[in-house]
Amino acid sequence: MNFWIFVVVAFLFTAALALLLRPLAFAIGLVDKPSGRKTHIGEIPLIGGIAIFLGSGAALLAYALLTAQGRELLFPISNLLIGGFILLAVGIWDDLRDLPPAVRFVAQILAALVMVAGGGPVVSDLGNLSLSGDVVTMGVFAVPFTVFVTVGVINSINMSDGLDGLCGNLTMISLLGLGTAAALWSSSGDFQLINILSAAVAGFLLFNQRTFWRSRALVFLGDAGSMLLGFVLAWFTIEISQPPIDAVSPAAALWFVALPVMDTVGVMLRRVLSGLSPFHADSQHLHHLLIQSGCTIAETIMILGLSAIAGITVGLVGTWLKAPDLLLALLFLATGIALFALTYTSWKRRSFLGRPLRAPGAAG
């Protein structure tokens, strides 16, 4: 059976659930209400994560049970869904009751441990980053470092969920980049799984993306959805960059999640320099900077989407040209520092690329 059938199933099932679950969300209070930094109009159902999980989960399990190649992937698919379910459940609880950050962190760590303990991807090495050209292995630090990376990516994606369509678009762009790398340099089943998951995200975006005929989103991801997408990205970014697959180097893999990671690290560093907790909520992400400088939501998503594509292109071209790992890592670091310097001075001067920043209030 052609796996593209399951891609279509994931898209259609997720899209249908995004509509069918809306009345239930209103009935149980699973909605996002305008308040504080949230400037959307009306109550929006927070069921995007549920739709993506159920839509992709149904398609993934059907693929695993109905095809020969899928049956070989049943174990990793099961563990991916178990880890995702943990984050989904805690995320729904958080969307309903506003849990303390510590509870979310525990759930993220538990999901990462499920990934590792279930035979999923582990960061066993950092590639050829030494000056001698030797592979830097993690040894006994492999599991804790994998947990650290997974939690970091989950929160980077979670923090990007600030505009209609932004988190979904950035996640789908990263997944398509990872899928391209898997198609070019991997013989595993990652290409099929990534495409099924990408289709589910696309089905959600049908009702989360602003369009010419719809001025606002009909559904939001919620913390349940953004944490789920972050976990999926962490899983496959680690998967394709580690043995036995090694489709890309760990340094090249950084570029597939470059934009959300650089933005999150930059925001947290600015908070620390301001004497605040790195987890203090504010409105100083890249998308806030672009909105306050006068960009529309559509323009902001386009700019950040193109930036994410540029980063992924660096990872793909670097892999294609067999660029040294140390060069790719240093370029990543230099880009992150330059971005931080630009955003830090922009917030200080209340001006971005010569455009004055106006008061917050248009952050979708």
ZAVEXKOL-627147 format. One line per field, with one value per residue (C-alpha): chain; x, y, z; residue in one letter. Coordinates in nm, 4 decimals. Example, Ala and Ser with C-alpha at 12.3 -4.5 7.8 and 13.67 -1.06 7.14 Angstrom:
c c(A / A)
c1 c(1.2300 / 1.3670)
c2 c(-0.4500 / -0.1060)
c3 c(0.7800 / 0.7140)
r c(A / S)
***
This chain:
c c(A / A / A / A / A / A / A / A / A / A / A / A / A / A / A / A / A / A / A / A / A / A / A / A / A / A / A / A / A / A / A / A / A / A / A / A / A / A / A / A / A / A / A / A / A / A / A / A / A / A / A / A / A / A / A / A / A / A / A / A / A / A / A / A / A / A / A / A / A / A / A / A / A / A / A / A / A / A / A / A / A / A / A / A / A / A / A / A / A / A / A / A / A / A / A / A / A / A / A / A / A / A / A / A / A / A / A / A / A / A / A / A / A / A / A / A / A / A / A / A / A / A / A / A / A / A / A / A / A / A / A / A / A / A / A / A / A / A / A / A / A / A / A / A / A / A / A / A / A / A / A / A / A / A / A / A / A / A / A / A / A / A / A / A / A / A / A / A / A / A / A / A / A / A / A / A / A / A / A / A / A / A / A / A / A / A / A / A / A / A / A / A / A / A / A / A / A / A / A / A / A / A / A / A / A / A / A / A / A / A / A / A / A / A / A / A / A / A / A / A / A / A / A / A / A / A / A / A / A / A / A / A / A / A / A / A / A / A / A / A / A / A / A / A / A / A / A / A / A / A / A / A / A / A / A / A / A / A / A / A / A / A / A / A / A / A / A / A / A / A / A / A / A / A / A / A / A / A / A / A / A / A / A / A / A / A / A / A / A / A / A / A / A / A / A / A / A / A / A / A / A / A / A / A / A / A / A / A / A / A / A / A / A / A / A / A / A / A / A / A / A / A / A / A / A / A / A / A / A / A / A / A / A / A / A / A / A / A / A / A / A / A / A / A / A / A / A / A / A / A / A / A / A / A / A / A / A / A / A / A / A / A / A / A)
c1 c(0.0000 / 0.1412 / 0.2383 / 0.1059 / -0.2434 / -0.1577 / -0.0284 / -0.3679 / -0.5444 / -0.3400 / -0.4251 / -0.7984 / -0.8475 / -0.6671 / -0.8589 / -1.1903 / -1.1086 / -1.0062 / -1.3666 / -1.5497 / -1.3774 / -1.4640 / -1.8070 / -1.6554 / -1.3835 / -1.6441 / -1.8480 / -1.5605 / -1.3911 / -1.0857 / -1.0553 / -0.8089 / -0.9560 / -0.8129 / -0.6180 / -0.2853 / -0.0476 / -0.3200 / -0.4907 / -0.7007 / -1.0743 / -1.3149 / -1.2631 / -1.0617 / -1.0699 / -0.7363 / -0.7794 / -0.5091 / -0.2774 / -0.5524 / -0.6433 / -0.2807 / -0.2149 / -0.5267 / -0.4940 / -0.1259 / -0.1572 / -0.4329 / -0.2379 / 0.0907 / -0.0668 / -0.2522 / 0.0748 / 0.2489 / -0.0202 / -0.1091 / 0.2281 / 0.5411 / 0.7750 / 0.5405 / 0.5447 / 0.9211 / 0.8567 / 0.5780 / 0.7995 / 0.9423 / 0.5998 / 0.4459 / 0.7062 / 0.6739 / 0.2996 / 0.3424 / 0.5820 / 0.3555 / 0.0508 / 0.2222 / 0.2836 / -0.0631 / -0.2338 / -0.0335 / -0.0729 / -0.4520 / -0.4482 / -0.2334 / -0.4654 / -0.7592 / -0.6019 / -0.2800 / -0.0285 / 0.3017 / 0.5984 / 0.7577 / 0.4768 / 0.5324 / 0.9071 / 0.8497 / 0.6234 / 0.8826 / 1.1583 / 0.9357 / 0.8554 / 1.2262 / 1.3022 / 1.0277 / 1.1976 / 1.5377 / 1.4226 / 1.2059 / 1.5022 / 1.4439 / 1.7100 / 1.9931 / 2.2612 / 2.5596 / 2.8041 / 2.8413 / 3.0205 / 3.3706 / 3.3888 / 3.7394 / 4.0332 / 4.1894 / 3.8841 / 3.7894 / 3.4275 / 3.3238 / 3.1370 / 2.8985 / 2.9585 / 2.7738 / 2.6340 / 2.4408 / 2.1057 / 2.1046 / 2.2198 / 1.9452 / 1.6890 / 1.8349 / 1.8196 / 1.4661 / 1.3340 / 1.5125 / 1.3546 / 1.0100 / 1.0236 / 1.1657 / 0.8675 / 0.6286 / 0.7615 / 0.7163 / 0.3403 / 0.2531 / 0.0831 / -0.1864 / -0.0089 / 0.3462 / 0.4265 / 0.2571 / 0.4373 / 0.7792 / 0.7256 / 0.6132 / 0.9087 / 1.1486 / 0.9764 / 0.9926 / 1.3623 / 1.4214 / 1.2175 / 1.4348 / 1.7493 / 1.5966 / 1.5010 / 1.8495 / 2.0746 / 1.8759 / 1.7379 / 1.5266 / 1.1524 / 1.1923 / 1.0906 / 0.7517 / 0.6882 / 0.7928 / 0.5612 / 0.2659 / 0.3303 / 0.3785 / 0.0416 / -0.1265 / 0.0274 / -0.0942 / -0.4462 / -0.4373 / -0.3052 / -0.6179 / -0.7993 / -0.5152 / -0.3647 / -0.5108 / -0.6219 / -0.7731 / -1.1206 / -1.0663 / -0.9189 / -0.8502 / -0.7750 / -1.0593 / -0.8447 / -0.5234 / -0.2572 / -0.2550 / 0.0373 / -0.0692 / -0.0071 / 0.3090 / 0.4780 / 0.3726 / 0.5220 / 0.8407 / 0.8764 / 0.8283 / 1.0913 / 1.3379 / 1.2825 / 1.3559 / 1.6298 / 1.8205 / 1.7202 / 1.8652 / 2.1868 / 2.2915 / 2.4036 / 2.3010 / 2.1334 / 2.3786 / 2.1954 / 2.3299 / 2.5894 / 2.4797 / 2.6176 / 2.4089 / 2.1037 / 2.1179 / 2.0196 / 1.6895 / 1.5661 / 1.7862 / 1.5267 / 1.3181 / 1.6286 / 1.8161 / 1.5073 / 1.4455 / 1.8082 / 1.8211 / 1.4997 / 1.6155 / 1.9551 / 1.7941 / 1.5760 / 1.8796 / 2.0674 / 1.7621 / 1.7676 / 1.4646 / 1.4109 / 1.4843 / 1.1322 / 0.9640 / 0.6848 / 0.7172 / 0.6573 / 1.0118 / 1.0328 / 1.1256 / 0.7634 / 0.6831 / 0.9730 / 0.8492 / 0.4876 / 0.5850 / 0.8020 / 0.4932 / 0.4793 / 0.1440 / 0.0915 / 0.1101 / 0.4346 / 0.5827 / 0.5069 / 0.6487 / 0.9721 / 1.0245 / 0.9274 / 1.1806 / 1.4416 / 1.3714 / 1.4020 / 1.7357 / 1.8638 / 1.7508 / 1.9163 / 2.2455 / 2.2079 / 2.1181 / 2.3823 / 2.6452 / 2.5696 / 2.5672 / 2.9070 / 3.0437 / 3.1301 / 3.3347 / 3.1224 / 3.3263 / 3.2611 / 2.8835 / 2.8809 / 3.0840 / 2.8620 / 2.5565 / 2.7109 / 2.8083 / 2.4585 / 2.3017 / 2.5275 / 2.4526 / 2.0785 / 2.0999 / 2.2975 / 2.0431 / 1.7394 / 1.8993 / 1.9897 / 1.6517 / 1.4603 / 1.6933 / 1.6558 / 1.2902 / 1.3806 / 1.4246 / 1.6166 / 1.5342 / 1.1649 / 1.0359 / 0.8645 / 0.5066 / 0.3240 / 0.2343 / -0.1139 / -0.1099 / 0.0430 / -0.2518)
c2 c(0.0000 / 0.3398 / 0.5435 / 0.8641 / 0.7323 / 0.7690 / 1.1207 / 1.2130 / 1.0420 / 1.2431 / 1.5694 / 1.5010 / 1.3494 / 1.6363 / 1.8985 / 1.7303 / 1.7054 / 2.0719 / 2.1536 / 1.8747 / 1.9380 / 2.3093 / 2.2660 / 2.0338 / 2.2899 / 2.5602 / 2.3214 / 2.2310 / 2.5703 / 2.4635 / 2.8066 / 3.0945 / 3.4215 / 3.7674 / 3.9003 / 4.0668 / 3.9950 / 3.8071 / 4.0415 / 3.8073 / 3.8690 / 3.6359 / 3.2895 / 3.0528 / 2.6729 / 2.5242 / 2.1940 / 2.2110 / 1.9797 / 1.7242 / 1.7265 / 1.6870 / 1.4074 / 1.2098 / 1.2752 / 1.1861 / 0.9071 / 0.7336 / 0.7613 / 0.6470 / 0.3440 / 0.2512 / 0.2754 / 0.0615 / -0.2074 / -0.2187 / -0.2013 / -0.4160 / -0.1193 / 0.0291 / -0.2890 / -0.2482 / 0.0957 / -0.0017 / 0.0188 / 0.3699 / 0.4944 / 0.3637 / 0.5376 / 0.8608 / 0.8547 / 0.7673 / 1.0576 / 1.2854 / 1.1758 / 1.2686 / 1.6206 / 1.6428 / 1.5407 / 1.7805 / 2.0529 / 2.0161 / 2.0310 / 2.3463 / 2.5030 / 2.4373 / 2.5207 / 2.7187 / 2.4872 / 2.5993 / 2.5841 / 2.3099 / 2.0679 / 2.1259 / 2.0732 / 1.7417 / 1.6284 / 1.7319 / 1.5438 / 1.2370 / 1.2465 / 1.2740 / 0.9757 / 0.7744 / 0.8578 / 0.7422 / 0.4403 / 0.3226 / 0.2869 / 0.6228 / 0.8730 / 0.9606 / 1.2275 / 0.9946 / 1.2315 / 1.5957 / 1.5238 / 1.6287 / 1.9421 / 1.8998 / 2.0794 / 1.7407 / 1.6361 / 1.3588 / 1.2849 / 1.4298 / 1.1498 / 1.2062 / 0.8839 / 0.8775 / 1.2246 / 1.1047 / 1.0529 / 1.3704 / 1.5766 / 1.4249 / 1.5209 / 1.8731 / 1.9116 / 1.7719 / 2.0001 / 2.2943 / 2.2338 / 2.1748 / 2.5107 / 2.6885 / 2.5771 / 2.6525 / 3.0100 / 3.0604 / 3.0132 / 3.3835 / 3.4592 / 3.2867 / 3.0244 / 3.1013 / 2.7940 / 2.5603 / 2.7102 / 2.7038 / 2.3432 / 2.2320 / 2.4087 / 2.2299 / 1.8950 / 1.9365 / 2.0195 / 1.7104 / 1.5070 / 1.6331 / 1.5288 / 1.1876 / 1.1414 / 1.2356 / 1.0624 / 0.8089 / 0.4676 / 0.4559 / 0.5093 / 0.8633 / 1.0167 / 0.8467 / 0.9313 / 1.2950 / 1.3385 / 1.1928 / 1.4315 / 1.7262 / 1.6515 / 1.6591 / 2.0010 / 2.1208 / 2.0021 / 2.2068 / 2.5133 / 2.5161 / 2.6582 / 2.8333 / 3.0312 / 3.3719 / 3.3888 / 3.6344 / 3.5065 / 3.4673 / 3.7423 / 3.5311 / 3.1765 / 2.9361 / 2.7139 / 2.7513 / 2.4931 / 2.5553 / 2.4416 / 2.0852 / 2.1367 / 2.3465 / 2.1047 / 1.8109 / 1.9741 / 2.0594 / 1.6968 / 1.5733 / 1.8160 / 1.7194 / 1.3485 / 1.3710 / 1.6336 / 1.4028 / 1.0915 / 1.1963 / 1.3369 / 1.0386 / 0.6803 / 0.4608 / 0.7033 / 0.9977 / 1.1616 / 1.4999 / 1.5971 / 1.7320 / 2.0737 / 2.0710 / 1.9528 / 2.2714 / 2.4687 / 2.2813 / 2.4400 / 2.7502 / 3.0261 / 2.9153 / 2.8102 / 3.1354 / 3.3389 / 3.1529 / 3.1686 / 3.5393 / 3.6165 / 3.4269 / 3.5961 / 3.9420 / 3.8597 / 3.7577 / 4.0745 / 4.2724 / 4.1071 / 3.8882 / 3.5146 / 3.3542 / 3.2092 / 3.5454 / 3.5936 / 3.8992 / 4.0236 / 4.0442 / 3.7592 / 3.8105 / 3.8094 / 4.0799 / 4.2897 / 4.2641 / 4.3383 / 4.6424 / 4.7725 / 4.7897 / 4.4510 / 4.2818 / 3.9299 / 3.7912 / 3.9809 / 3.8652 / 3.4999 / 3.5341 / 3.6980 / 3.4417 / 3.1546 / 3.2636 / 3.3021 / 2.9475 / 2.8211 / 3.0040 / 2.8270 / 2.4868 / 2.5593 / 2.6145 / 2.2744 / 2.0970 / 2.2669 / 2.2240 / 1.8524 / 1.8279 / 2.0009 / 1.8018 / 2.1248 / 2.0728 / 2.0319 / 2.2930 / 2.5478 / 2.4865 / 2.5103 / 2.8334 / 2.9837 / 2.8913 / 3.0546 / 3.3690 / 3.3997 / 3.3594 / 3.6276 / 3.8668 / 3.8103 / 3.8660 / 4.1896 / 4.3156 / 4.2376 / 4.3545 / 4.6958 / 4.7215 / 4.6741 / 4.9124 / 5.1860 / 5.1068 / 5.0992 / 4.8099 / 4.8636 / 5.2322 / 5.1795 / 5.2999 / 5.0409 / 5.1135 / 4.9965 / 4.6226 / 4.5161 / 4.3528 / 4.0198 / 3.8127)
c3 c(0.0000 / -0.0998 / 0.2059 / 0.0429 / 0.1222 / 0.4903 / 0.4275 / 0.2826 / 0.5745 / 0.8256 / 0.6482 / 0.6110 / 0.9562 / 1.1301 / 0.9316 / 1.0122 / 1.3820 / 1.3934 / 1.3028 / 1.4855 / 1.8202 / 1.8298 / 1.9967 / 2.2593 / 2.3365 / 2.4000 / 2.6148 / 2.8499 / 2.8498 / 2.6505 / 2.4919 / 2.4859 / 2.6120 / 2.5308 / 2.8304 / 2.9044 / 2.6166 / 2.4231 / 2.1807 / 1.9674 / 1.9356 / 2.1140 / 2.2599 / 2.0385 / 2.0908 / 2.1987 / 2.0175 / 1.7487 / 1.9417 / 1.9974 / 1.6274 / 1.5183 / 1.7677 / 1.6754 / 1.3022 / 1.2777 / 1.5342 / 1.3398 / 1.0145 / 1.1749 / 1.3423 / 1.0239 / 0.8318 / 1.0946 / 1.0906 / 0.7217 / 0.5451 / 0.5600 / 0.6083 / 0.8648 / 1.0745 / 1.1088 / 1.2599 / 1.4989 / 1.8085 / 1.7459 / 1.6312 / 1.9548 / 2.1698 / 1.9699 / 2.0377 / 2.4058 / 2.4597 / 2.2601 / 2.4619 / 2.7893 / 2.6614 / 2.5101 / 2.8365 / 3.0523 / 2.7901 / 2.7900 / 3.1698 / 3.1497 / 2.8912 / 3.1237 / 3.4615 / 3.3943 / 3.5616 / 3.7189 / 3.4764 / 3.6875 / 3.5998 / 3.2277 / 3.2687 / 3.4475 / 3.1635 / 2.9053 / 3.0869 / 3.1172 / 2.7437 / 2.6639 / 2.8875 / 2.7145 / 2.3848 / 2.5092 / 2.7103 / 2.4238 / 2.1910 / 2.0278 / 1.9213 / 2.1605 / 2.1198 / 2.1359 / 1.9647 / 1.8568 / 1.5293 / 1.4265 / 1.6380 / 1.7778 / 1.6177 / 1.5492 / 1.3507 / 1.5931 / 1.6775 / 2.0130 / 2.1898 / 2.4804 / 2.6713 / 3.0048 / 2.9320 / 2.6261 / 2.8007 / 3.0164 / 2.7192 / 2.5031 / 2.7669 / 2.7809 / 2.4013 / 2.3806 / 2.6550 / 2.4898 / 2.1491 / 2.3024 / 2.4787 / 2.1737 / 1.9676 / 2.2544 / 2.2729 / 1.8989 / 1.9348 / 1.9414 / 1.6099 / 1.4057 / 1.1953 / 1.3098 / 1.5178 / 1.2706 / 0.9734 / 1.1402 / 1.2478 / 0.9024 / 0.7381 / 0.9737 / 0.9169 / 0.5392 / 0.5706 / 0.7831 / 0.5356 / 0.2501 / 0.4381 / 0.5110 / 0.1451 / 0.0224 / 0.2734 / 0.4766 / 0.3939 / 0.7107 / 0.7337 / 0.8670 / 0.5344 / 0.5497 / 0.9153 / 0.8726 / 0.5752 / 0.7652 / 1.0537 / 0.8155 / 0.6569 / 0.9985 / 1.0692 / 0.7286 / 0.8127 / 1.1325 / 0.9489 / 0.7306 / 1.0330 / 1.2161 / 0.9273 / 0.8424 / 0.4799 / 0.2337 / 0.3233 / 0.7005 / 0.9179 / 1.2259 / 1.3341 / 1.4093 / 1.6348 / 1.8334 / 1.9155 / 2.2888 / 2.5048 / 2.4285 / 2.0569 / 2.0730 / 2.3148 / 2.0976 / 1.7862 / 1.9743 / 2.0823 / 1.7258 / 1.5960 / 1.8688 / 1.7934 / 1.4212 / 1.4451 / 1.6787 / 1.4819 / 1.1470 / 1.2972 / 1.5103 / 1.4481 / 1.2821 / 1.0407 / 1.0324 / 0.7419 / 0.8519 / 1.1100 / 1.4510 / 1.3505 / 1.0318 / 1.2283 / 1.4381 / 1.1280 / 1.0943 / 1.4194 / 1.4047 / 1.4133 / 1.7165 / 1.9100 / 1.8455 / 1.9291 / 2.2557 / 2.3714 / 2.2836 / 2.4737 / 2.7815 / 2.7751 / 2.7497 / 3.0506 / 3.2565 / 3.1567 / 3.2680 / 3.6086 / 3.5387 / 3.5438 / 3.2047 / 3.2258 / 3.2874 / 3.0307 / 2.8079 / 2.4535 / 2.3204 / 2.0727 / 1.7105 / 1.6022 / 1.8590 / 1.7273 / 1.3700 / 1.4654 / 1.6722 / 1.3883 / 1.1674 / 0.9925 / 0.9530 / 1.0854 / 0.7296 / 0.6631 / 0.9937 / 0.9215 / 0.5703 / 0.6962 / 0.9712 / 0.7415 / 0.4802 / 0.7552 / 0.8722 / 0.5130 / 0.4808 / 0.7918 / 0.6685 / 0.3342 / 0.5161 / 0.6816 / 0.3577 / 0.1402 / 0.4112 / 0.4211 / 0.0408 / 0.0173 / 0.3132 / 0.4964 / 0.8142 / 1.1257 / 1.3106 / 1.0342 / 1.0454 / 1.4252 / 1.4312 / 1.1613 / 1.3704 / 1.6773 / 1.4857 / 1.3377 / 1.6804 / 1.8299 / 1.5426 / 1.5814 / 1.9561 / 1.9087 / 1.6552 / 1.8706 / 2.1965 / 2.0572 / 1.8838 / 2.2079 / 2.3908 / 2.1294 / 2.0560 / 1.6880 / 1.4443 / 1.1200 / 1.1317 / 1.2076 / 1.5490 / 1.7642 / 1.8550 / 2.1642 / 2.1853 / 2.0922 / 1.7500 / 1.8308 / 1.7070)
r c(M / N / F / W / I / F / V / V / V / A / F / L / F / T / A / A / L / A / L / L / L / R / P / L / A / F / A / I / G / L / V / D / K / P / S / G / R / K / T / H / I / G / E / I / P / L / I / G / G / I / A / I / F / L / G / S / G / A / A / L / L / A / Y / A / L / L / T / A / Q / G / R / E / L / L / F / P / I / S / N / L / L / I / G / G / F / I / L / L / A / V / G / I / W / D / D / L / R / D / L / P / P / A / V / R / F / V / A / Q / I / L / A / A / L / V / M / V / A / G / G / G / P / V / V / S / D / L / G / N / L / S / L / S / G / D / V / V / T / M / G / V / F / A / V / P / F / T / V / F / V / T / V / G / V / I / N / S / I / N / M / S / D / G / L / D / G / L / C / G / N / L / T / M / I / S / L / L / G / L / G / T / A / A / A / L / W / S / S / S / G / D / F / Q / L / I / N / I / L / S / A / A / V / A / G / F / L / L / F / N / Q / R / T / F / W / R / S / R / A / L / V / F / L / G / D / A / G / S / M / L / L / G / F / V / L / A / W / F / T / I / E / I / S / Q / P / P / I / D / A / V / S / P / A / A / A / L / W / F / V / A / L / P / V / M / D / T / V / G / V / M / L / R / R / V / L / S / G / L / S / P / F / H / A / D / S / Q / H / L / H / H / L / L / I / Q / S / G / C / T / I / A / E / T / I / M / I / L / G / L / S / A / I / A / G / I / T / V / G / L / V / G / T / W / L / K / A / P / D / L / L / L / A / L / L / F / L / A / T / G / I / A / L / F / A / L / T / Y / T / S / W / K / R / R / S / F / L / G / R / P / L / R / A / P / G / A / A / G)
***
